[in-house]
Amino acid sequence: MGILIDSAGLPNSIDACLTAVNNHNGVICEEMRLVLVVDKRSGKPLFFRYNAGNMPDVSTLWATVLELKALHVDVGMTILDAGYFSEKNVAALGAAHIPFLTRLAPNRKLYKQLVAASR
């Protein structure tokens, strides 16, 4: 099964333990983060979880994969936003034999090397 993993900020001003200050693309707000997993084929949501607003996406990927496996969701292939990319996450996906597709942020060294090599 192919899945898509992404998260979104849920801005709020409530006094909840998961509400925290976040800076996303220069916009600072108080929010919680909603992690959503969608079935690539059907487009239907499979799983969601909320995290503290200041928790970066990159630190939530492997916990999400493990939770999906515990729920018997076959993580056969995953598409990830750039916020989930790290060498550690790529290595973990490779070790688990989970193919992935991700967008690299243009400020990444790897992105710059790949673009330079393509010229």
N, C-alpha and C positions, 0 to 999 in steps of 0.2 A: 504494500500500500504506500502510495506517495502522500506526504503530508507537507503542509506549509506551517511554519512557526513564526509568529510575530507578536509584538506587544504594542500596547497603546497606553498613553497616560490618561488617567481619569482625574482631572483637576477637581479639587474640592477644598473646602475650608473647615471640614469637620474635625473634631478632636479625636481622631482614631489612631491606634498604634501604628498603622501602616502608612498614614499620611506623612509625607516627607518632602522636603524641598528638592526639586529636580531642575536641572538646566539642560534643555533639549534644543539644540541649534540656537543657543543664545536667549531662549525664552525661559525665564525662571518662574516656576509656579509650585504650589503645594499640590501633590497628587499621590495617588496609588498607581501601580502599574498592573495592567491586565494582560496576561500571557494567554494567547489563543492559538489553538492547533486546529487546522482545517484539513479535511480530506481533499486532496488535490483533484481527484476525479469528480466527486459529487459537489464540492464546494460547501459541504455542511460541516458545522463545528463538531469536533470530536472531544475537545477537552479545553478547560480554561482554569486559570488559577490567578489569584491576585498576589502581588508582592509589594514590598515597601516602595514608595515613590522614588527613592534614591538608589535602588538596586539596579545596576547596569544589566542590560540584556545578556551580555557575554557570560555573566556569572550564573545565569538561569538555565542555559541550554541543557547541560547534562542531567540536571535534576528533572527537567521536563521529559527527556528521553526515558529516564528510569521510571518515572511515574507512568508514562504511556505503556512501557513494557509490563509493569505491574498490573495494569488494567487489560493486558493481553491485546494491546494495539500493536499491530505489526508495523514497525518503523522501517519499511523497506527502502525508502528514499526520502530525503527531506530537502525542502527549499527554505533558505534562511535569509533574513535581512542582514545587512552589513553589520549591525550591532552585535550579532552573535559570532562574528568571525574572530578567532584567535588561534594561534598555533596549537594551544592545548586542546581546544574544541575540535580542530581538524584532526589532530592525532587520535583523540578519543573516538570520533566518528569512524576513522580509518580502522582502528583496532576492533571496533564493533562491526566492521564490514557494512556500514551504512553509507551508501552513496549520497552525495549532497551537491547542491548548487547554491552558491551564495553570491551576493553582490559585495564587491570590495569598495570600501570608502576610498576616495581619491587621495586622502592624506596618508594612506598606508604605504610603507616602503615597497611592499610586494606589488602593489598597484603601479607605482611609479616604475619599477623594474620591468614589469610586463608591458607597459605602454612603450617604454624606451626600446625594448626588444622588438616590438612590432613595427617600428619605424624604419 
